[in-house]
Amino acid sequence: MELNKNFIEWACSLSGCEGGNLKADYWVCGIEWGYNNKAGNQNEYYKVELPKEIANGRYNPLKKYPWNDSLTYPYGRNVAKLYSAIIGDEVRNYKKIVENCNGSEIFRMNLYPIAFNNTNDQLWKEYDLEGITGFEEKCLFKTWCFLNRFPAISRLVSQDYHPKVIIGTGISYLTDFFACFASNIGINATIKSGKVRDDSITRSFYWAKLTERTILAVIPFFSGQYGLNSDALIQETGSRIRELIA
């Protein structure tokens, strides 16, 4: 199936992003929307909302990050905690900090633009995403994103916007994050690793300088057995990121 122009424009724009200020110093990037972060019925999203969004072509995300709405979800609360630590405050104060935010402080995006409630590739077949996107399997869609969407996003970083730090959440997607943000830059810098600790618990994170101004830091996901699953780990991770961009 040949890809239509609207799909290409949609997928190579900032589709799948929650929005915020593209000129902000801090960008936070997830993997893909968890479906629970999308309003409405799943069938309606795949059969009505997603096809309509693709048909509109280029996607323009919200210009303000919806801090208050994001606190409804665990990921959003943890982003607020991490932001609090990065700006030099305590994670326990995240609600008070968000109250004083206006939505221009960060930009929130995802590597991939389609929402799923889990990473099971069978959902691609279940919701007939071949008919919507033109790709028979999700792995083909993701490969296309590597070759087309990621370079478009990388150009935004290297040519149009210059955040101080891009934070990728999920070290199992380390390759995806670097392919996305460095594919149009051609960095020669070594990817470095660091560790954060909470008592006997240790977590690794990875970072590299993409440009003179921009650092990419890939940190563990916030939840799960091996994630940043304590306020202490989030606090130290935010402090280490603060040090990197100082």
Secondary structure, 3 states (H helix, E strand, C coil): CCCCHHHHHHHCCCCCCCEECCCCCEEEEECCCEHHHCCCCHHHHHHHHHHHHHHCCCCCCCCCCCHHHHCCCHHHHHHHHHHHHHCCCCHHHHHHHHHCCCCCCEEEEECCCCCECCCCCHHHHHCCHHHHHCCCCHHHHHHHHHHHHHHHHHHHHHHHCCCCEEEEECHHHHHHHHHHHHCCCCCCCCCEEEEEEECCEEEEEEEEECCCCCEEEEECCCCCCCCCCCHHHHHHHHHHHHHHHC
